[in-house]
Amino acid sequence: MKITEIETHVLLVPDYDRDACSSAQDDIVVLVHTDDGITGIGEVDTNPVVAKAMINAPGTHVLGLGLEEMLIGEDPRNPEALWEKMYTCFACNSCR
């Protein structure tokens, strides 16, 4: 099984308050699609617009990839390895 696509959806209440100190008015939902037709669903507890940018950002070089680019083609059944790849930049051998 391989990851084929990562879909992001920013959710924001219509009457959000920029001065609020609560994150209860926004969220990001992340869908991870696989070649087996299975879709995983998750969320991230941070600024949803920034998270979306980090996930969907096109890379400019192998050390500057967006998270989606790093995960496409990977096996979603090993989340520890995927976390390690995203955290330590195992996109190429020069990161090791």
C-alpha positions as CSV (number, residue, x, y, z in Angstrom):
1,M,0.0,0.0,0.0
2,K,1.3,3.4,-1.0
3,I,0.2,7.0,-0.3
4,T,-1.1,8.6,-3.5
5,E,-2.5,11.9,-2.4
6,I,-2.8,14.2,0.6
7,E,-5.9,16.4,0.7
8,T,-6.3,19.3,3.1
9,H,-9.4,21.2,4.1
10,V,-9.2,24.3,6.3
11,L,-12.3,24.8,8.4
12,L,-13.1,28.2,9.8
13,V,-16.3,29.4,11.5
14,P,-18.0,32.1,9.4
15,D,-18.0,34.7,12.2
16,Y,-14.5,34.0,13.6
17,D,-12.9,36.6,15.9
18,R,-9.2,37.4,15.0
19,D,-8.7,38.6,18.6
20,A,-9.9,35.4,20.2
21,C,-7.4,33.3,22.1
22,S,-9.2,30.0,21.3
23,S,-8.4,27.6,18.5
24,A,-12.0,26.3,18.7
25,Q,-13.0,28.5,15.7
26,D,-10.6,26.9,13.1
27,D,-9.2,23.5,12.2
28,I,-7.6,21.6,9.4
29,V,-8.7,18.1,8.3
30,V,-6.2,16.0,6.4
31,L,-7.2,13.1,4.2
32,V,-4.4,10.6,3.2
33,H,-5.4,8.6,0.1
34,T,-3.8,5.2,-0.8
35,D,-3.5,3.1,-4.0
36,D,-5.6,0.5,-2.2
37,G,-8.6,2.8,-2.0
38,I,-8.2,3.4,1.8
39,T,-8.4,7.0,3.1
40,G,-7.1,8.0,6.5
41,I,-8.4,11.1,8.2
42,G,-6.6,13.3,10.7
43,E,-6.3,16.8,12.0
44,V,-3.5,19.1,13.1
45,D,-3.7,21.3,16.2
46,T,-1.9,24.4,14.9
47,N,-2.7,27.3,12.6
48,P,-4.6,25.5,9.8
49,V,-3.5,27.9,7.0
50,V,0.2,27.4,8.0
51,A,-0.3,23.6,8.2
52,K,-1.9,23.6,4.7
53,A,1.0,25.5,3.3
54,M,3.5,23.2,4.9
55,I,1.7,20.1,3.5
56,N,1.0,21.4,0.0
57,A,4.2,23.6,-0.6
58,P,6.0,22.6,-3.8
59,G,9.7,21.9,-3.1
60,T,12.4,23.9,-4.6
61,H,15.1,21.3,-3.9
62,V,15.4,18.0,-2.2
63,L,16.0,19.6,1.2
64,G,13.0,21.9,0.8
65,L,10.1,19.6,0.1
66,G,6.5,20.0,1.2
67,L,5.2,17.3,3.5
68,E,3.0,15.9,0.7
69,E,5.9,15.5,-1.6
70,M,7.9,13.7,1.1
71,L,5.0,11.2,1.7
72,I,3.8,10.4,-1.8
73,G,4.7,6.8,-2.5
74,E,5.4,5.9,1.1
75,D,3.7,3.1,3.1
76,P,1.1,4.6,5.5
77,R,1.2,1.6,7.8
78,N,4.5,2.7,9.4
79,P,3.6,6.1,11.0
80,E,6.8,6.2,13.1
81,A,9.0,6.0,10.0
82,L,6.9,8.7,8.2
83,W,7.1,11.0,11.3
84,E,10.9,10.4,11.4
85,K,11.2,11.2,7.7
86,M,9.2,14.4,8.0
87,Y,11.0,15.5,11.2
88,T,14.6,14.7,10.2
89,C,14.3,15.3,6.4
90,F,15.1,11.8,5.1
91,A,14.1,12.9,1.6
92,C,17.6,12.1,0.3
93,N,20.8,10.6,1.5
94,S,22.4,14.0,2.1
95,C,20.1,14.6,5.1
96,R,21.5,11.5,7.0
